[in-house]
């Protein structure tokens, strides 16, 4: 009789939380007492228990030096082991032991890849590096993708897992910046690997722009030698690749030109060997650089490709020209069309939303993560999740951080973005972000699974513990 009672109680609880997510306790990924920032996350397609997280890590030299931090979990996020990656043993990279701007990915065979900027101790020289591991991060092998003597910024990595012609091909995009007299030359670069990261192709150029500094404009105007208006405020940044279900690869980036900011997207159907332009998403209002405490808010496009080939884009923007409050916005380009949907705001109506990131699974469930700050607790921030099952026409959202925290604590660039990933089984979503609940910037993890109220959908006494299991 007691057994029947307990089973009934469990089923009743499932009904209560029907059609929502089951929230796991937030898991602190690393316990070192210094700051971590700019998180990324990926989940193995072979085993959802295998998860990799990445971040800028300041554990060395008392928050003064950034390193490439990595965390590995083999039990679904319940426990983590973390370490620092160091590519300085590579030929030509002696002294390049600083590291930042990480992104991570798995291939279809469970191999993991970690891409970052390896920076020389002079703080000026930089190289794009990919580290790879075939044993859940026990050992790492490094490959230099590209190196220069000046700044390279925000590389992003993805892997073709379609099983098609280019299955296993690794794609990396980033921004190369060359300081020139009076300005800076920006170039969006792209490279790929066909041998699981052992070697990479010679980087190709997707776009280039030249921006002149305000000081240079002031010095040139009296001479009337050139039209400086045509040079001012040109820049390229935040390149991000994504792979479609047929193996097509896309790269999105921010492009500022003549005071007008747009997103640009290019597409390749032959593994990155040649490119065509995609219809530009709607123009956006550049919010410049804003801060919530030490959280730096910039325009950062996130691109995902739905199973049916639709392009999904999330980004930060003002709510409107008359309401200059940062919002996370979503737009969609249906496959085979030339018109993007009217951007919609994702999240609550009040406060600031920022650091939007997006993932879509094979069930076409779209998930967006973001940060939220609002009165009366300003500038304290929370982490939220939004989901859509109707191509972004409507959204449900909920807070996923257990408590809020004060982003005024910690290092200057504590935040710029957060990490998100998903899988089709149980519509599971994974998040990795940084907050200050313990006084410094620490990475926190949560995994959410959908709870169903349909007792004919597979619920039984064997699957219930797996589905609603907490990694605590």
VOGU-3710 file (C-alpha; in Angstrom, 3 decimals, decimal comma):
1> xxxxxxxxxx> 0,000/0,000/0,000  2,833/2,391/0,847  4,431/1,642/-2,521  1,226/2,601/-4,315  1,034/5,807/-2,246  4,608/6,854/-3,128  4,098/6,122/-6,813  0,904/8,183/-6,748  2,746/11,016/-5,000  5,500/11,043/-7,641
11> xxxxxxxxxx> 2,981/11,103/-10,466  1,047/13,904/-8,756  4,202/15,979/-8,516  4,845/15,415/-12,187  1,382/16,730/-12,985  2,045/19,843/-10,896  5,157/20,682/-12,924  3,626/19,560/-16,207  4,876/21,188/-19,372  7,582/23,149/-17,597
21> xxxxxxxxxx> 11,221/22,467/-16,906  12,573/20,683/-13,883  15,140/23,032/-12,324  18,355/21,494/-11,034  20,382/23,250/-8,368  23,048/25,544/-9,836  26,392/23,797/-9,803  29,575/25,821/-9,221  32,040/24,459/-11,765  35,331/25,553/-10,223
31> xxxxxxxxxx> 36,128/26,498/-6,651  39,269/28,578/-7,105  38,954/31,982/-5,393  39,653/34,149/-8,434  37,551/35,330/-11,365  36,327/33,482/-14,428  34,516/35,059/-17,373  33,220/34,602/-20,947  31,882/31,083/-20,609  31,171/28,488/-23,314
41> xxxxxxxxxx> 29,708/24,967/-23,150  29,227/21,884/-25,350  27,742/18,408/-24,833  28,898/15,163/-26,440  26,418/13,752/-28,993  27,519/10,236/-27,985  26,996/10,587/-24,240  25,126/13,469/-22,637  27,010/12,836/-19,404  30,162/14,217/-21,086
51> xxxxxxxxxx> 30,157/18,027/-20,960  32,910/20,591/-21,516  32,913/24,134/-20,180  35,372/26,922/-20,965  36,164/30,371/-19,603  38,805/33,035/-19,130  40,534/32,052/-15,891  42,324/34,527/-13,602  43,531/32,101/-10,942  47,206/32,895/-11,590
61> xxxxxxxxxx> 48,834/36,075/-10,270  45,827/37,233/-8,219  43,388/38,146/-11,001  46,006/39,984/-13,067  46,655/37,346/-15,751  44,034/35,556/-17,859  44,419/31,932/-18,899  42,395/29,422/-20,923  40,288/27,647/-18,307  38,514/24,354/-19,012
71> xxxxxxxxxx> 36,132/22,168/-17,025  35,149/18,577/-17,799  32,201/16,652/-16,386  31,542/12,962/-17,078  28,435/12,677/-14,901  26,093/15,169/-16,517  27,368/18,214/-14,637  27,258/16,789/-11,117  31,026/17,050/-10,628  33,720/18,850/-12,573
81> xxxxxxxxxx> 37,503/18,770/-12,867  39,069/21,971/-14,121  42,498/22,937/-15,420  44,388/25,471/-17,539  45,321/24,951/-21,193  48,723/26,140/-22,389  49,872/26,055/-26,031  53,270/27,666/-25,402  55,062/24,396/-26,237  54,036/24,756/-29,899
91> xxxxxxxxxx> 56,727/25,858/-32,322  56,674/29,639/-32,608  54,456/30,101/-29,545  57,007/30,143/-26,760  55,702/32,513/-24,106  52,115/32,398/-25,412  50,748/31,057/-22,143  48,037/33,672/-21,647  44,648/32,682/-23,070  41,169/34,156/-23,589
101> xxxxxxxxxx> 37,947/34,146/-25,644  37,268/30,389/-25,576  34,668/28,396/-27,497  34,165/24,622/-27,501  32,624/21,864/-29,612  32,331/18,084/-29,946  32,406/16,063/-33,143  30,095/13,135/-33,841  32,608/10,686/-32,388  32,939/12,346/-28,986
111> xxxxxxxxxx> 36,243/14,132/-29,643  36,299/17,568/-28,026  37,788/20,811/-29,385  38,677/23,982/-27,504  39,432/27,136/-29,514  40,919/30,281/-27,982  43,283/33,215/-28,418  46,760/32,375/-27,117  48,375/35,677/-26,137  52,070/36,394/-25,666
121> xxxxxxxxxx> 53,316/37,789/-22,387  53,842/41,158/-24,057  50,052/41,367/-24,330  50,217/42,329/-28,039  51,107/39,193/-30,013  48,344/36,631/-30,445  47,584/33,309/-32,110  44,365/31,396/-32,767  44,816/27,915/-31,284  42,652/24,780/-31,257
131> xxxxxxxxxx> 43,246/22,163/-28,560  41,790/18,691/-29,082  41,217/15,703/-26,804  39,942/12,190/-27,493  39,792/11,107/-23,831  37,406/13,554/-22,128  40,077/16,189/-21,548  42,623/13,948/-19,847  45,191/14,976/-22,480  45,292/17,801/-25,001
141> xxxxxxxxxx> 47,081/18,308/-28,316  47,435/21,800/-29,775  47,320/23,168/-33,314  48,045/26,741/-34,367  45,353/27,967/-36,744  46,785/31,424/-37,387  49,175/33,812/-35,688  50,061/37,462/-36,096  51,897/40,107/-34,185  48,763/42,121/-33,482
151> xxxxxxxxxx> 45,323/41,580/-32,015  43,095/38,690/-33,016  39,722/38,555/-31,312  36,854/36,217/-30,457  37,395/33,020/-32,388  34,389/30,725/-32,518  34,431/27,015/-33,342  31,832/24,545/-34,601  31,941/21,049/-36,093  29,902/19,386/-38,845
161> xxxxxxxxxx> 28,028/16,488/-37,178  25,576/15,807/-40,016  27,070/12,518/-41,208  27,247/14,016/-44,712  30,092/14,766/-47,110  31,843/17,170/-44,734  31,085/15,314/-41,511  33,797/15,954/-38,931  35,039/19,122/-40,608  35,976/21,753/-38,012
171> xxxxxxxxxx> 35,223/25,417/-38,682  36,744/28,465/-36,974  35,997/32,158/-37,604  37,468/35,229/-35,926  38,423/38,911/-36,309  41,945/40,017/-37,200  42,797/43,613/-36,247  45,830/45,441/-37,587  46,614/48,846/-36,193  47,519/51,276/-38,952
181> xxxxxxxxxx> 48,438/54,915/-38,897  45,359/56,715/-37,588  43,097/53,683/-37,603  42,582/49,940/-37,644  42,077/47,371/-40,378  39,444/44,739/-39,504  39,250/41,381/-41,270  36,858/38,472/-40,720  38,889/35,293/-41,213  37,808/31,669/-41,580
191> xxxxxxxxxx> 39,664/28,371/-41,494  38,715/24,693/-41,522  40,223/21,316/-40,709  39,510/18,037/-42,496  41,690/15,829/-40,259  40,094/16,348/-36,829  42,167/19,381/-35,944  45,645/18,119/-36,828  46,015/20,800/-39,515  43,958/23,806/-40,621
201> xxxxxxxxxx> 43,503/25,474/-43,997  45,111/28,804/-44,826  42,668/31,399/-43,451  40,423/32,991/-46,054  38,946/36,494/-45,874  35,175/36,856/-45,615  35,134/40,640/-45,160  37,454/43,558/-44,522  36,996/47,172/-43,372  39,100/50,115/-42,298
211> xxxxxxxxxx> 38,139/52,396/-39,417  39,826/55,731/-38,830  40,213/57,131/-35,331  38,634/60,348/-34,113  42,075/61,877/-33,619  42,998/61,126/-37,205  39,770/62,705/-38,461  40,491/65,879/-36,512  43,966/66,092/-38,018  42,810/65,455/-41,588
221> xxxxxxxxxx> 39,776/67,737/-41,785  41,719/71,000/-42,108  43,624/69,681/-45,122  40,500/68,625/-47,097  42,629/65,884/-48,630  40,060/63,105/-48,225  36,430/62,639/-47,291  36,947/61,312/-43,789  33,230/60,598/-43,353  33,632/57,582/-45,623
231> xxxxxxxxxx> 36,285/56,153/-43,340  34,834/56,793/-39,931  33,136/54,082/-37,859  33,879/51,098/-40,072  34,502/47,901/-38,153  33,896/44,139/-38,192  33,483/42,000/-35,108  31,926/38,947/-33,404  32,107/36,380/-36,211  30,304/33,112/-35,419
241> xxxxxxxxxx> 29,938/29,964/-37,584  26,995/27,535/-37,623  26,302/24,325/-39,561  23,001/23,360/-41,188  21,455/19,890/-41,384  22,721/19,397/-44,951  26,292/20,366/-44,064  26,065/23,956/-45,259  28,133/26,331/-43,121  27,241/29,926/-42,266
251> xxxxxxxxxx> 29,187/32,763/-40,644  27,518/35,832/-39,130  29,257/39,001/-37,930  28,607/42,633/-36,994  29,558/45,230/-39,586  29,565/48,972/-38,958  29,859/51,261/-41,959  29,129/54,963/-42,379  27,405/55,020/-39,013  24,974/52,206/-39,970
261> xxxxxxxxxx> 25,305/48,898/-38,155  24,215/45,665/-39,802  24,661/41,927/-39,508  26,271/40,167/-42,432  25,983/36,442/-43,167  27,821/34,311/-45,686  27,140/30,701/-46,666  29,272/27,877/-48,040  27,948/24,607/-49,466  31,380/23,059/-50,074
271> xxxxxxxxxx> 32,928/22,984/-46,629  34,202/26,560/-46,539  36,025/26,603/-49,883  33,801/29,251/-51,485  31,152/31,626/-50,182  27,992/33,476/-51,179  26,143/36,240/-49,309  22,869/35,579/-47,504  20,083/38,136/-47,307  21,024/40,544/-44,549
281> xxxxxxxxxx> 19,039/40,390/-41,303  17,154/43,553/-40,298  19,330/46,565/-39,478  19,705/47,157/-35,767  20,270/50,068/-33,414  23,799/49,865/-32,058  23,689/50,282/-28,296  27,445/50,931/-28,211  29,004/49,652/-25,000  26,862/49,656/-21,876
291> xxxxxxxxxx> 27,549/48,342/-18,401  25,607/46,750/-15,597  28,204/46,877/-12,864  31,203/45,200/-14,487  29,069/43,372/-17,046  29,948/44,811/-20,441  27,014/44,727/-22,857  27,838/44,775/-26,567  26,060/43,690/-29,732  26,853/39,990/-30,066
301> xxxxxxxxxx> 24,985/38,011/-32,758  24,299/34,317/-32,064  23,362/32,157/-35,052  21,727/28,720/-35,055  20,311/26,613/-37,882  17,023/24,759/-37,346  16,583/21,162/-38,594  14,487/22,453/-41,501  17,211/24,902/-42,581  15,727/28,078/-41,065
311> xxxxxxxxxx> 18,333/30,576/-39,833  17,759/31,759/-36,255  19,455/34,896/-34,944  19,555/36,378/-31,434  21,248/39,664/-30,529  21,260/42,605/-28,090  19,638/45,888/-29,115  17,782/48,889/-27,731  14,085/48,216/-27,233  13,496/51,189/-29,565
321> xxxxxxxxxx> 14,987/54,562/-30,371  12,586/56,102/-27,865  13,170/53,464/-25,195  16,890/52,903/-24,859  16,814/49,822/-22,687  18,842/46,772/-23,810  16,712/43,873/-24,973  17,401/40,419/-26,394  15,783/40,162/-29,825  15,077/37,208/-32,129
331> xxxxxxxxxx> 14,601/37,030/-35,892  14,265/34,119/-38,318  14,945/33,550/-42,019  12,724/30,678/-43,223  14,566/28,248/-45,472  14,219/29,097/-49,151  13,011/32,663/-48,558  14,628/36,077/-48,734  12,794/37,869/-45,922  13,686/37,804/-42,241
341> xxxxxxxxxx> 10,870/37,910/-39,709  10,178/41,101/-37,799  12,442/40,977/-34,719  10,646/40,168/-31,470  11,771/40,749/-27,886  12,583/37,629/-25,911  12,006/37,782/-22,162  10,214/39,856/-19,571  8,919/43,349/-20,277  10,751/45,057/-17,411
351> xxxxxxxxxx> 14,407/45,797/-16,740  17,412/45,069/-18,936  18,000/41,821/-20,831  21,402/41,068/-22,330  23,961/38,369/-23,255  21,406/36,549/-25,392  22,545/33,147/-26,713  20,596/30,584/-28,730  20,454/26,855/-29,435  17,960/24,668/-31,313
361> xxxxxxxxxx> 17,624/20,889/-31,077  16,446/18,259/-33,541  12,885/18,616/-32,223  12,994/22,237/-33,419  12,783/23,459/-29,844  14,470/26,871/-29,667  16,125/27,848/-26,384  17,562/31,260/-25,535  19,596/32,093/-22,447  20,094/35,651/-21,190
371> xxxxxxxxxx> 20,868/37,860/-18,192  18,246/40,053/-16,559  18,649/43,108/-14,293  15,715/45,071/-12,934  14,437/47,264/-10,136  14,311/47,303/-7,161  17,470/45,185/-6,960  19,476/47,005/-9,671  22,211/46,287/-10,699  21,894/42,737/-9,371
381> xxxxxxxxxx> 21,343/40,245/-12,176  19,672/36,898/-12,727  20,055/34,212/-15,388  16,964/33,329/-17,412  15,881/30,829/-20,050  13,301/31,298/-22,807  11,867/28,552/-25,016  9,762/28,473/-28,163  8,147/25,542/-29,959  6,491/27,591/-32,725
391> xxxxxxxxxx> 9,512/28,984/-34,605  9,861/31,952/-32,275  6,311/33,275/-32,597  5,781/32,953/-28,835  8,043/32,333/-25,847  7,848/30,991/-22,333  10,566/32,012/-19,914  11,770/31,407/-16,393  14,562/32,289/-14,004  17,209/29,548/-13,786
401> xxxxxxxxxx> 19,747/31,058/-11,377  18,955/30,176/-7,784  19,758/33,694/-6,550  20,725/37,023/-8,042  24,209/38,503/-7,723  26,010/41,835/-7,951  28,041/42,241/-11,183  29,817/45,247/-9,657  32,114/42,757/-7,944  35,018/41,015/-9,657
411> xxxxxxxxxx> 37,131/41,948/-12,641  36,370/44,605/-15,255  35,392/42,194/-18,041  33,594/39,719/-15,847  30,966/39,215/-18,522  30,387/39,634/-22,237  28,461/36,470/-23,031  27,357/33,108/-21,619  27,300/29,543/-22,936  24,371/27,396/-24,086
421> xxxxxxxxxx> 23,871/23,974/-25,678  21,007/21,503/-26,182  20,057/17,989/-27,258  16,813/16,421/-28,489  16,447/13,730/-25,785  14,049/15,124/-23,148  14,520/18,502/-24,840  17,507/18,982/-22,566  19,238/22,365/-22,404  22,590/23,225/-20,803
431> xxxxxxxxxx> 23,787/26,615/-19,541  27,101/27,948/-18,241  27,361/31,509/-16,982  29,325/33,662/-14,543  27,881/35,359/-11,476  29,088/36,861/-8,190  27,001/35,178/-5,523  30,165/34,383/-3,541  31,876/37,735/-4,048  33,981/36,888/-7,083
441> xxxxxxxxxx> 33,124/35,820/-10,620  32,500/32,048/-10,719  31,075/29,851/-13,488  27,777/28,114/-12,697  26,086/25,277/-14,560  22,525/24,070/-14,865  20,874/21,441/-17,046  17,113/21,534/-17,647  14,967/18,709/-18,953  11,364/18,914/-20,058
451> xxxxxxxxxx> 8,835/17,315/-17,742  5,832/15,837/-19,543  2,330/15,353/-18,138  1,472/12,661/-20,681  1,649/9,344/-18,836  1,583/7,542/-22,196  4,691/9,380/-23,360  7,134/6,988/-21,727  6,934/7,732/-18,013  7,628/4,687/-15,845
461> xxxxxxxxxx> 9,446/3,894/-12,651  12,674/3,271/-14,571  12,719/6,425/-16,677  11,398/8,870/-14,055  14,627/8,979/-11,989  16,722/9,504/-15,139  14,479/12,263/-16,425  14,156/14,355/-13,276  17,504/13,419/-11,757  19,386/16,199/-10,004
471> xx> 23,183/16,108/-10,258  23,532/17,065/-6,597
//
